[in-house]
Amino acid sequence: MAPVEGDLKPHHQVYGERPYQVATLQLANSSMAEVAFSPLYVSVLVAIVADGLRLRGYERLEDGQTVVQGWLCEVVRFVVAPPNN
């Protein structure tokens, strides 16, 4: 699969009474909150590599099945916000 540039957005979601760690990848240069892939549920940090990190979790397929999925997230640029005044 070709690399996709975006912003990694880790967050928590609650299903029933259980909270889950979820990672999404919001596409860069998108005016909407468009995501590049299906969310990565129960996402965990597997490794920190030289220029990024590896995540692993579960992806829910359209037919309701769940598969193990891994992401290699590489740093392509740093965005520094100006200080708040």
mmCIF file as gemmi writes it, N, C-alpha and C atoms, coordinates in Angstrom:
data_model
loop_
_atom_site.group_PDB
_atom_site.id
_atom_site.type_symbol
_atom_site.label_atom_id
_atom_site.label_alt_id
_atom_site.label_comp_id
_atom_site.label_asym_id
_atom_site.label_entity_id
_atom_site.label_seq_id
_atom_site.pdbx_PDB_ins_code
_atom_site.Cartn_x
_atom_site.Cartn_y
_atom_site.Cartn_z
_atom_site.occupancy
_atom_site.B_iso_or_equiv
_atom_site.pdbx_formal_charge
_atom_site.auth_seq_id
_atom_site.auth_asym_id
_atom_site.pdbx_PDB_model_num
ATOM 1 N N . MET Axp A 1 ? 0.844 -1.182 0 1 0 ? 1 A 1
ATOM 2 C CA . MET Axp A 1 ? 0 0 0 1 0 ? 1 A 1
ATOM 3 C C . MET Axp A 1 ? 0.883 1.236 0 1 0 ? 1 A 1
ATOM 4 N N . ALA Axp A 2 ? 0.492 2.237 -0.761 1 0 ? 2 A 1
ATOM 5 C CA . ALA Axp A 2 ? 1.245 3.481 -0.847 1 0 ? 2 A 1
ATOM 6 C C . ALA Axp A 2 ? 1.12 4.276 0.452 1 0 ? 2 A 1
ATOM 7 N N . PRO Axp A 3 ? 2.174 5 0.827 1 0 ? 3 A 1
ATOM 8 C CA . PRO Axp A 3 ? 2.103 5.829 2.035 1 0 ? 3 A 1
ATOM 9 C C . PRO Axp A 3 ? 1.017 6.892 1.919 1 0 ? 3 A 1
ATOM 10 N N . VAL Axp A 4 ? 0.444 7.243 3.055 1 0 ? 4 A 1
ATOM 11 C CA . VAL Axp A 4 ? -0.594 8.263 3.135 1 0 ? 4 A 1
ATOM 12 C C . VAL Axp A 4 ? -0.155 9.285 4.174 1 0 ? 4 A 1
ATOM 13 N N . GLU Axp A 5 ? -0.24 10.57 3.847 1 0 ? 5 A 1
ATOM 14 C CA . GLU Axp A 5 ? 0.145 11.617 4.786 1 0 ? 5 A 1
ATOM 15 C C . GLU Axp A 5 ? -1.084 12.109 5.529 1 0 ? 5 A 1
ATOM 16 N N . GLY Axp A 6 ? -0.942 12.207 6.85 1 0 ? 6 A 1
ATOM 17 C CA . GLY Axp A 6 ? -2.047 12.68 7.662 1 0 ? 6 A 1
ATOM 18 C C . GLY Axp A 6 ? -1.617 12.917 9.09 1 0 ? 6 A 1
ATOM 19 N N . ASP Axp A 7 ? -2.582 13.211 9.931 1 0 ? 7 A 1
ATOM 20 C CA . ASP Axp A 7 ? -2.343 13.472 11.347 1 0 ? 7 A 1
ATOM 21 C C . ASP Axp A 7 ? -2.905 12.317 12.169 1 0 ? 7 A 1
ATOM 22 N N . LEU Axp A 8 ? -2.062 11.703 12.98 1 0 ? 8 A 1
ATOM 23 C CA . LEU Axp A 8 ? -2.467 10.613 13.854 1 0 ? 8 A 1
ATOM 24 C C . LEU Axp A 8 ? -3.262 11.185 15.017 1 0 ? 8 A 1
ATOM 25 N N . LYS Axp A 9 ? -4.47 10.679 15.224 1 0 ? 9 A 1
ATOM 26 C CA . LYS Axp A 9 ? -5.363 11.188 16.267 1 0 ? 9 A 1
ATOM 27 C C . LYS Axp A 9 ? -5.746 10.058 17.232 1 0 ? 9 A 1
ATOM 28 N N . PRO Axp A 10 ? -4.989 9.881 18.31 1 0 ? 10 A 1
ATOM 29 C CA . PRO Axp A 10 ? -5.392 8.884 19.306 1 0 ? 10 A 1
ATOM 30 C C . PRO Axp A 10 ? -6.483 9.465 20.215 1 0 ? 10 A 1
ATOM 31 N N . HIS Axp A 11 ? -7.462 8.651 20.581 1 0 ? 11 A 1
ATOM 32 C CA . HIS Axp A 11 ? -8.529 9.107 21.468 1 0 ? 11 A 1
ATOM 33 C C . HIS Axp A 11 ? -9.221 7.894 22.092 1 0 ? 11 A 1
ATOM 34 N N . HIS Axp A 12 ? -10.133 8.153 23.003 1 0 ? 12 A 1
ATOM 35 C CA . HIS Axp A 12 ? -10.919 7.092 23.638 1 0 ? 12 A 1
ATOM 36 C C . HIS Axp A 12 ? -12.348 7.144 23.114 1 0 ? 12 A 1
ATOM 37 N N . GLN Axp A 13 ? -12.941 5.971 22.917 1 0 ? 13 A 1
ATOM 38 C CA . GLN Axp A 13 ? -14.359 5.867 22.588 1 0 ? 13 A 1
ATOM 39 C C . GLN Axp A 13 ? -14.972 4.86 23.537 1 0 ? 13 A 1
ATOM 40 N N . VAL Axp A 14 ? -16.231 5.068 23.881 1 0 ? 14 A 1
ATOM 41 C CA . VAL Axp A 14 ? -16.932 4.16 24.775 1 0 ? 14 A 1
ATOM 42 C C . VAL Axp A 14 ? -17.971 3.382 23.971 1 0 ? 14 A 1
ATOM 43 N N . TYR Axp A 15 ? -17.933 2.063 24.091 1 0 ? 15 A 1
ATOM 44 C CA . TYR Axp A 15 ? -18.926 1.178 23.489 1 0 ? 15 A 1
ATOM 45 C C . TYR Axp A 15 ? -19.563 0.403 24.618 1 0 ? 15 A 1
ATOM 46 N N . GLY Axp A 16 ? -20.855 0.587 24.772 1 0 ? 16 A 1
ATOM 47 C CA . GLY Axp A 16 ? -21.505 0.009 25.953 1 0 ? 16 A 1
ATOM 48 C C . GLY Axp A 16 ? -20.977 0.737 27.166 1 0 ? 16 A 1
ATOM 49 N N . GLU Axp A 17 ? -20.381 0.007 28.064 1 0 ? 17 A 1
ATOM 50 C CA . GLU Axp A 17 ? -19.787 0.629 29.258 1 0 ? 17 A 1
ATOM 51 C C . GLU Axp A 17 ? -18.27 0.558 29.236 1 0 ? 17 A 1
ATOM 52 N N . ARG Axp A 18 ? -17.686 0.06 28.133 1 0 ? 18 A 1
ATOM 53 C CA . ARG Axp A 18 ? -16.246 -0.137 28.072 1 0 ? 18 A 1
ATOM 54 C C . ARG Axp A 18 ? -15.571 0.936 27.226 1 0 ? 18 A 1
ATOM 55 N N . PRO Axp A 19 ? -14.515 1.569 27.776 1 0 ? 19 A 1
ATOM 56 C CA . PRO Axp A 19 ? -13.744 2.527 26.978 1 0 ? 19 A 1
ATOM 57 C C . PRO Axp A 19 ? -12.683 1.795 26.154 1 0 ? 19 A 1
ATOM 58 N N . TYR Axp A 20 ? -12.433 2.279 24.952 1 0 ? 20 A 1
ATOM 59 C CA . TYR Axp A 20 ? -11.416 1.705 24.081 1 0 ? 20 A 1
ATOM 60 C C . TYR Axp A 20 ? -10.483 2.793 23.595 1 0 ? 20 A 1
ATOM 61 N N . GLN Axp A 21 ? -9.182 2.474 23.529 1 0 ? 21 A 1
ATOM 62 C CA . GLN Axp A 21 ? -8.212 3.367 22.917 1 0 ? 21 A 1
ATOM 63 C C . GLN Axp A 21 ? -8.329 3.18 21.41 1 0 ? 21 A 1
ATOM 64 N N . VAL Axp A 22 ? -8.518 4.276 20.68 1 0 ? 22 A 1
ATOM 65 C CA . VAL Axp A 22 ? -8.722 4.224 19.237 1 0 ? 22 A 1
ATOM 66 C C . VAL Axp A 22 ? -7.743 5.195 18.574 1 0 ? 22 A 1
ATOM 67 N N . ALA Axp A 23 ? -7.184 4.775 17.433 1 0 ? 23 A 1
ATOM 68 C CA . ALA Axp A 23 ? -6.327 5.661 16.646 1 0 ? 23 A 1
ATOM 69 C C . ALA Axp A 23 ? -6.972 5.85 15.274 1 0 ? 23 A 1
ATOM 70 N N . THR Axp A 24 ? -7 7.095 14.807 1 0 ? 24 A 1
ATOM 71 C CA . THR Axp A 24 ? -7.463 7.386 13.453 1 0 ? 24 A 1
ATOM 72 C C . THR Axp A 24 ? -6.381 8.213 12.764 1 0 ? 24 A 1
ATOM 73 N N . LEU Axp A 25 ? -6.391 8.175 11.444 1 0 ? 25 A 1
ATOM 74 C CA . LEU Axp A 25 ? -5.461 8.966 10.663 1 0 ? 25 A 1
ATOM 75 C C . LEU Axp A 25 ? -6.271 9.927 9.813 1 0 ? 25 A 1
ATOM 76 N N . GLN Axp A 26 ? -6.244 11.208 10.192 1 0 ? 26 A 1
ATOM 77 C CA . GLN Axp A 26 ? -6.964 12.244 9.445 1 0 ? 26 A 1
ATOM 78 C C . GLN Axp A 26 ? -6.083 12.692 8.285 1 0 ? 26 A 1
ATOM 79 N N . LEU Axp A 27 ? -6.641 12.674 7.086 1 0 ? 27 A 1
ATOM 80 C CA . LEU Axp A 27 ? -5.871 13.028 5.896 1 0 ? 27 A 1
ATOM 81 C C . LEU Axp A 27 ? -5.353 14.457 5.964 1 0 ? 27 A 1
ATOM 82 N N . ALA Axp A 28 ? -4.113 14.645 5.532 1 0 ? 28 A 1
ATOM 83 C CA . ALA Axp A 28 ? -3.53 15.987 5.456 1 0 ? 28 A 1
ATOM 84 C C . ALA Axp A 28 ? -4.194 16.738 4.305 1 0 ? 28 A 1
ATOM 85 N N . ASN Axp A 29 ? -4.228 18.033 4.405 1 0 ? 29 A 1
ATOM 86 C CA . ASN Axp A 29 ? -4.794 18.893 3.355 1 0 ? 29 A 1
ATOM 87 C C . ASN Axp A 29 ? -6.254 18.587 3.066 1 0 ? 29 A 1
ATOM 88 N N . SER Axp A 30 ? -6.983 18.112 4.05 1 0 ? 30 A 1
ATOM 89 C CA . SER Axp A 30 ? -8.405 17.832 3.882 1 0 ? 30 A 1
ATOM 90 C C . SER Axp A 30 ? -9.19 18.835 4.71 1 0 ? 30 A 1
ATOM 91 N N . SER Axp A 31 ? -10.168 19.473 4.102 1 0 ? 31 A 1
ATOM 92 C CA . SER Axp A 31 ? -10.957 20.464 4.817 1 0 ? 31 A 1
ATOM 93 C C . SER Axp A 31 ? -11.941 19.808 5.776 1 0 ? 31 A 1
ATOM 94 N N . MET Axp A 32 ? -12.221 18.524 5.577 1 0 ? 32 A 1
ATOM 95 C CA . MET Axp A 32 ? -13.141 17.796 6.456 1 0 ? 32 A 1
ATOM 96 C C . MET Axp A 32 ? -12.328 16.836 7.322 1 0 ? 32 A 1
ATOM 97 N N . ALA Axp A 33 ? -12.968 16.243 8.278 1 0 ? 33 A 1
ATOM 98 C CA . ALA Axp A 33 ? -12.299 15.268 9.14 1 0 ? 33 A 1
ATOM 99 C C . ALA Axp A 33 ? -12.298 13.905 8.446 1 0 ? 33 A 1
ATOM 100 N N . GLU Axp A 34 ? -11.797 13.874 7.229 1 0 ? 34 A 1
ATOM 101 C CA . GLU Axp A 34 ? -11.775 12.647 6.435 1 0 ? 34 A 1
ATOM 102 C C . GLU Axp A 34 ? -10.635 11.752 6.917 1 0 ? 34 A 1
ATOM 103 N N . VAL Axp A 35 ? -10.935 10.479 7.161 1 0 ? 35 A 1
ATOM 104 C CA . VAL Axp A 35 ? -9.918 9.569 7.646 1 0 ? 35 A 1
ATOM 105 C C . VAL Axp A 35 ? -9.399 8.706 6.503 1 0 ? 35 A 1
ATOM 106 N N . ALA Axp A 36 ? -8.121 8.325 6.586 1 0 ? 36 A 1
ATOM 107 C CA . ALA Axp A 36 ? -7.472 7.562 5.526 1 0 ? 36 A 1
ATOM 108 C C . ALA Axp A 36 ? -7.803 6.081 5.601 1 0 ? 36 A 1
ATOM 109 N N . PHE Axp A 37 ? -7.951 5.548 6.797 1 0 ? 37 A 1
ATOM 110 C CA . PHE Axp A 37 ? -8.193 4.126 7.009 1 0 ? 37 A 1
ATOM 111 C C . PHE Axp A 37 ? -9.306 3.955 8.027 1 0 ? 37 A 1
ATOM 112 N N . SER Axp A 38 ? -9.759 2.734 8.17 1 0 ? 38 A 1
ATOM 113 C CA . SER Axp A 38 ? -10.695 2.426 9.253 1 0 ? 38 A 1
ATOM 114 C C . SER Axp A 38 ? -9.981 2.663 10.576 1 0 ? 38 A 1
ATOM 115 N N . PRO Axp A 39 ? -10.708 3.05 11.618 1 0 ? 39 A 1
ATOM 116 C CA . PRO Axp A 39 ? -10.068 3.267 12.915 1 0 ? 39 A 1
ATOM 117 C C . PRO Axp A 39 ? -9.364 2.002 13.405 1 0 ? 39 A 1
ATOM 118 N N . LEU Axp A 40 ? -8.328 2.205 14.19 1 0 ? 40 A 1
ATOM 119 C CA . LEU Axp A 40 ? -7.563 1.126 14.8 1 0 ? 40 A 1
ATOM 120 C C . LEU Axp A 40 ? -7.997 1.037 16.265 1 0 ? 40 A 1
ATOM 121 N N . TYR Axp A 41 ? -8.773 0 16.595 1 0 ? 41 A 1
ATOM 122 C CA . TYR Axp A 41 ? -9.332 -0.149 17.946 1 0 ? 41 A 1
ATOM 123 C C . TYR Axp A 41 ? -8.367 -0.909 18.847 1 0 ? 41 A 1
ATOM 124 N N . VAL Axp A 42 ? -8.427 -0.596 20.13 1 0 ? 42 A 1
ATOM 125 C CA . VAL Axp A 42 ? -7.542 -1.187 21.137 1 0 ? 42 A 1
ATOM 126 C C . VAL Axp A 42 ? -6.099 -1.008 20.669 1 0 ? 42 A 1
ATOM 127 N N . SER Axp A 43 ? -5.807 0.182 20.188 1 0 ? 43 A 1
ATOM 128 C CA . SER Axp A 43 ? -4.487 0.466 19.634 1 0 ? 43 A 1
ATOM 129 C C . SER Axp A 43 ? -3.442 0.536 20.736 1 0 ? 43 A 1
ATOM 130 N N . VAL Axp A 44 ? -2.301 -0.079 20.463 1 0 ? 44 A 1
ATOM 131 C CA . VAL Axp A 44 ? -1.187 -0.074 21.411 1 0 ? 44 A 1
ATOM 132 C C . VAL Axp A 44 ? 0.091 0.273 20.663 1 0 ? 44 A 1
ATOM 133 N N . LEU Axp A 45 ? 1 0.918 21.354 1 0 ? 45 A 1
ATOM 134 C CA . LEU Axp A 45 ? 2.309 1.231 20.811 1 0 ? 45 A 1
ATOM 135 C C . LEU Axp A 45 ? 3.158 -0.027 20.91 1 0 ? 45 A 1
ATOM 136 N N . VAL Axp A 46 ? 3.623 -0.518 19.774 1 0 ? 46 A 1
ATOM 137 C CA . VAL Axp A 46 ? 4.413 -1.749 19.726 1 0 ? 46 A 1
ATOM 138 C C . VAL Axp A 46 ? 5.9 -1.442 19.773 1 0 ? 46 A 1
ATOM 139 N N . ALA Axp A 47 ? 6.317 -0.404 19.038 1 0 ? 47 A 1
ATOM 140 C CA . ALA Axp A 47 ? 7.743 -0.073 18.97 1 0 ? 47 A 1
ATOM 141 C C . ALA Axp A 47 ? 7.92 1.377 18.578 1 0 ? 47 A 1
ATOM 142 N N . ILE Axp A 48 ? 9.021 1.937 19.035 1 0 ? 48 A 1
ATOM 143 C CA . ILE Axp A 48 ? 9.453 3.256 18.589 1 0 ? 48 A 1
ATOM 144 C C . ILE Axp A 48 ? 10.661 3.014 17.707 1 0 ? 48 A 1
ATOM 145 N N . VAL Axp A 49 ? 10.59 3.474 16.464 1 0 ? 49 A 1
ATOM 146 C CA . VAL Axp A 49 ? 11.682 3.28 15.513 1 0 ? 49 A 1
ATOM 147 C C . VAL Axp A 49 ? 12.359 4.618 15.256 1 0 ? 49 A 1
ATOM 148 N N . ALA Axp A 50 ? 13.407 4.609 14.452 1 0 ? 50 A 1
ATOM 149 C CA . ALA Axp A 50 ? 14.242 5.801 14.265 1 0 ? 50 A 1
ATOM 150 C C . ALA Axp A 50 ? 13.453 7.055 13.924 1 0 ? 50 A 1
ATOM 151 N N . ASP Axp A 51 ? 12.489 6.967 13.022 1 0 ? 51 A 1
ATOM 152 C CA . ASP Axp A 51 ? 11.778 8.171 12.603 1 0 ? 51 A 1
ATOM 153 C C . ASP Axp A 51 ? 10.267 8.009 12.711 1 0 ? 51 A 1
ATOM 154 N N . GLY Axp A 52 ? 9.818 7.221 13.66 1 0 ? 52 A 1
ATOM 155 C CA . GLY Axp A 52 ? 8.381 7.047 13.828 1 0 ? 52 A 1
ATOM 156 C C . GLY Axp A 52 ? 8.032 6.025 14.889 1 0 ? 52 A 1
ATOM 157 N N . LEU Axp A 53 ? 6.889 5.37 14.695 1 0 ? 53 A 1
ATOM 158 C CA . LEU Axp A 53 ? 6.427 4.383 15.66 1 0 ? 53 A 1
ATOM 159 C C . LEU Axp A 53 ? 5.547 3.353 14.98 1 0 ? 53 A 1
ATOM 160 N N . ARG Axp A 54 ? 5.377 2.215 15.65 1 0 ? 54 A 1
ATOM 161 C CA . ARG Axp A 54 ? 4.514 1.148 15.153 1 0 ? 54 A 1
ATOM 162 C C . ARG Axp A 54 ? 3.346 0.976 16.118 1 0 ? 54 A 1
ATOM 163 N N . LEU Axp A 55 ? 2.143 0.932 15.556 1 0 ? 55 A 1
ATOM 164 C CA . LEU Axp A 55 ? 0.925 0.695 16.328 1 0 ? 55 A 1
ATOM 165 C C . LEU Axp A 55 ? 0.313 -0.623 15.887 1 0 ? 55 A 1
ATOM 166 N N . ARG Axp A 56 ? -0.378 -1.277 16.798 1 0 ? 56 A 1
ATOM 167 C CA . ARG Axp A 56 ? -1.125 -2.476 16.462 1 0 ? 56 A 1
ATOM 168 C C . ARG Axp A 56 ? -2.475 -2.4 17.148 1 0 ? 56 A 1
ATOM 169 N N . GLY Axp A 57 ? -3.486 -2.914 16.47 1 0 ? 57 A 1
ATOM 170 C CA . GLY Axp A 57 ? -4.822 -2.921 17.04 1 0 ? 57 A 1
ATOM 171 C C . GLY Axp A 57 ? -5.74 -3.758 16.174 1 0 ? 57 A 1
ATOM 172 N N . TYR Axp A 58 ? -7.025 -3.487 16.273 1 0 ? 58 A 1
ATOM 173 C CA . TYR Axp A 58 ? -8.025 -4.257 15.548 1 0 ? 58 A 1
ATOM 174 C C . TYR Axp A 58 ? -8.808 -3.346 14.61 1 0 ? 58 A 1
ATOM 175 N N . GLU Axp A 59 ? -9.085 -3.866 13.431 1 0 ? 59 A 1
ATOM 176 C CA . GLU Axp A 59 ? -9.913 -3.15 12.467 1 0 ? 59 A 1
ATOM 177 C C . GLU Axp A 59 ? -11.223 -3.908 12.31 1 0 ? 59 A 1
ATOM 178 N N . ARG Axp A 60 ? -12.325 -3.183 12.329 1 0 ? 60 A 1
ATOM 179 C CA . ARG Axp A 60 ? -13.636 -3.799 12.101 1 0 ? 60 A 1
ATOM 180 C C . ARG Axp A 60 ? -13.952 -3.745 10.62 1 0 ? 60 A 1
ATOM 181 N N . LEU Axp A 61 ? -14.239 -4.906 10.053 1 0 ? 61 A 1
ATOM 182 C CA . LEU Axp A 61 ? -14.59 -4.985 8.636 1 0 ? 61 A 1
ATOM 183 C C . LEU Axp A 61 ? -16.072 -4.708 8.458 1 0 ? 61 A 1
ATOM 184 N N . GLU Axp A 62 ? -16.482 -4.429 7.233 1 0 ? 62 A 1
ATOM 185 C CA . GLU Axp A 62 ? -17.883 -4.102 6.951 1 0 ? 62 A 1
ATOM 186 C C . GLU Axp A 62 ? -18.83 -5.244 7.301 1 0 ? 62 A 1
ATOM 187 N N . ASP Axp A 63 ? -18.343 -6.488 7.219 1 0 ? 63 A 1
ATOM 188 C CA . ASP Axp A 63 ? -19.211 -7.636 7.51 1 0 ? 63 A 1
ATOM 189 C C . ASP Axp A 63 ? -19.274 -7.954 9.007 1 0 ? 63 A 1
ATOM 190 N N . GLY Axp A 64 ? -18.653 -7.108 9.848 1 0 ? 64 A 1
ATOM 191 C CA . GLY Axp A 64 ? -18.705 -7.297 11.292 1 0 ? 64 A 1
ATOM 192 C C . GLY Axp A 64 ? -17.537 -8.063 11.869 1 0 ? 64 A 1
ATOM 193 N N . GLN Axp A 65 ? -16.701 -8.651 11.026 1 0 ? 65 A 1
ATOM 194 C CA . GLN Axp A 65 ? -15.532 -9.366 11.52 1 0 ? 65 A 1
ATOM 195 C C . GLN Axp A 65 ? -14.47 -8.387 11.969 1 0 ? 65 A 1
ATOM 196 N N . THR Axp A 66 ? -13.531 -8.872 12.763 1 0 ? 66 A 1
ATOM 197 C CA . THR Axp A 66 ? -12.435 -8.059 13.269 1 0 ? 66 A 1
ATOM 198 C C . THR Axp A 66 ? -11.119 -8.718 12.88 1 0 ? 66 A 1
ATOM 199 N N . VAL Axp A 67 ? -10.158 -7.921 12.414 1 0 ? 67 A 1
ATOM 200 C CA . VAL Axp A 67 ? -8.84 -8.436 12.046 1 0 ? 67 A 1
ATOM 201 C C . VAL Axp A 67 ? -7.762 -7.616 12.753 1 0 ? 67 A 1
ATOM 202 N N . VAL Axp A 68 ? -6.613 -8.252 13.005 1 0 ? 68 A 1
ATOM 203 C CA . VAL Axp A 68 ? -5.474 -7.538 13.576 1 0 ? 68 A 1
ATOM 204 C C . VAL Axp A 68 ? -4.859 -6.689 12.475 1 0 ? 68 A 1
ATOM 205 N N . GLN Axp A 69 ? -4.539 -5.452 12.812 1 0 ? 69 A 1
ATOM 206 C CA . GLN Axp A 69 ? -3.994 -4.504 11.846 1 0 ? 69 A 1
ATOM 207 C C . GLN Axp A 69 ? -2.792 -3.822 12.478 1 0 ? 69 A 1
ATOM 208 N N . GLY Axp A 70 ? -1.785 -3.507 11.683 1 0 ? 70 A 1
ATOM 209 C CA . GLY Axp A 70 ? -0.622 -2.779 12.176 1 0 ? 70 A 1
ATOM 210 C C . GLY Axp A 70 ? -0.353 -1.569 11.309 1 0 ? 70 A 1
ATOM 211 N N . TRP Axp A 71 ? 0.085 -0.496 11.937 1 0 ? 71 A 1
ATOM 212 C CA . TRP Axp A 71 ? 0.433 0.733 11.215 1 0 ? 71 A 1
ATOM 213 C C . TRP Axp A 71 ? 1.884 1.086 11.517 1 0 ? 71 A 1
ATOM 214 N N . LEU Axp A 72 ? 2.63 1.466 10.497 1 0 ? 72 A 1
ATOM 215 C CA . LEU Axp A 72 ? 3.946 2.059 10.67 1 0 ? 72 A 1
ATOM 216 C C . LEU Axp A 72 ? 3.764 3.55 10.426 1 0 ? 72 A 1
ATOM 217 N N . CYS Axp A 73 ? 3.956 4.347 11.44 1 0 ? 73 A 1
ATOM 218 C CA . CYS Axp A 73 ? 3.747 5.806 11.36 1 0 ? 73 A 1
ATOM 219 C C . CYS Axp A 73 ? 5.117 6.481 11.354 1 0 ? 73 A 1
ATOM 220 N N . GLU Axp A 74 ? 5.444 7.12 10.248 1 0 ? 74 A 1
ATOM 221 C CA . GLU Axp A 74 ? 6.721 7.801 10.113 1 0 ? 74 A 1
ATOM 222 C C . GLU Axp A 74 ? 6.521 9.309 10.161 1 0 ? 74 A 1
ATOM 223 N N . VAL Axp A 75 ? 7.451 9.984 10.786 1 0 ? 75 A 1
ATOM 224 C CA . VAL Axp A 75 ? 7.395 11.44 10.86 1 0 ? 75 A 1
ATOM 225 C C . VAL Axp A 75 ? 7.846 11.992 9.516 1 0 ? 75 A 1
ATOM 226 N N . VAL Axp A 76 ? 6.981 12.774 8.877 1 0 ? 76 A 1
ATOM 227 C CA . VAL Axp A 76 ? 7.349 13.392 7.602 1 0 ? 76 A 1
ATOM 228 C C . VAL Axp A 76 ? 7.604 14.885 7.75 1 0 ? 76 A 1
ATOM 229 N N . ARG Axp A 77 ? 7.032 15.475 8.776 1 0 ? 77 A 1
ATOM 230 C CA . ARG Axp A 77 ? 7.278 16.897 9.04 1 0 ? 77 A 1
ATOM 231 C C . ARG Axp A 77 ? 6.752 17.22 10.434 1 0 ? 77 A 1
ATOM 232 N N . PHE Axp A 78 ? 7.327 18.238 11.027 1 0 ? 78 A 1
ATOM 233 C CA . PHE Axp A 78 ? 6.851 18.712 12.314 1 0 ? 78 A 1
ATOM 234 C C . PHE Axp A 78 ? 6.1 20.014 12.1 1 0 ? 78 A 1
ATOM 235 N N . VAL Axp A 79 ? 4.97 20.16 12.762 1 0 ? 79 A 1
ATOM 236 C CA . VAL Axp A 79 ? 4.206 21.398 12.708 1 0 ? 79 A 1
ATOM 237 C C . VAL Axp A 79 ? 4.261 22.007 14.092 1 0 ? 79 A 1
ATOM 238 N N . VAL Axp A 80 ? 4.776 23.211 14.173 1 0 ? 80 A 1
ATOM 239 C CA . VAL Axp A 80 ? 4.895 23.9 15.448 1 0 ? 80 A 1
ATOM 240 C C . VAL Axp A 80 ? 3.911 25.056 15.449 1 0 ? 80 A 1
ATOM 241 N N . ALA Axp A 81 ? 2.985 25.019 16.381 1 0 ? 81 A 1
ATOM 242 C CA . ALA Axp A 81 ? 1.996 26.1 16.484 1 0 ? 81 A 1
ATOM 243 C C . ALA Axp A 81 ? 2.631 27.29 17.188 1 0 ? 81 A 1
ATOM 244 N N . PRO Axp A 82 ? 2.248 28.507 16.808 1 0 ? 82 A 1
ATOM 245 C CA . PRO Axp A 82 ? 2.773 29.683 17.502 1 0 ? 82 A 1
ATOM 246 C C . PRO Axp A 82 ? 2.278 29.71 18.937 1 0 ? 82 A 1
ATOM 247 N N . PRO Axp A 83 ? 3.035 30.295 19.85 1 0 ? 83 A 1
ATOM 248 C CA . PRO Axp A 83 ? 2.609 30.352 21.249 1 0 ? 83 A 1
ATOM 249 C C . PRO Axp A 83 ? 1.33 31.176 21.398 1 0 ? 83 A 1
ATOM 250 N N . ASN Axp A 84 ? 0.488 30.761 22.343 1 0 ? 84 A 1
ATOM 251 C CA . ASN Axp A 84 ? -0.744 31.512 22.628 1 0 ? 84 A 1
ATOM 252 C C . ASN Axp A 84 ? -0.391 32.79 23.379 1 0 ? 84 A 1
ATOM 253 N N . ASN Axp A 85 ? -0.994 33.883 22.986 1 0 ? 85 A 1
ATOM 254 C CA . ASN Axp A 85 ? -0.743 35.165 23.674 1 0 ? 85 A 1
ATOM 255 C C . ASN Axp A 85 ? -1.876 35.494 24.587 1 0 ? 85 A 1
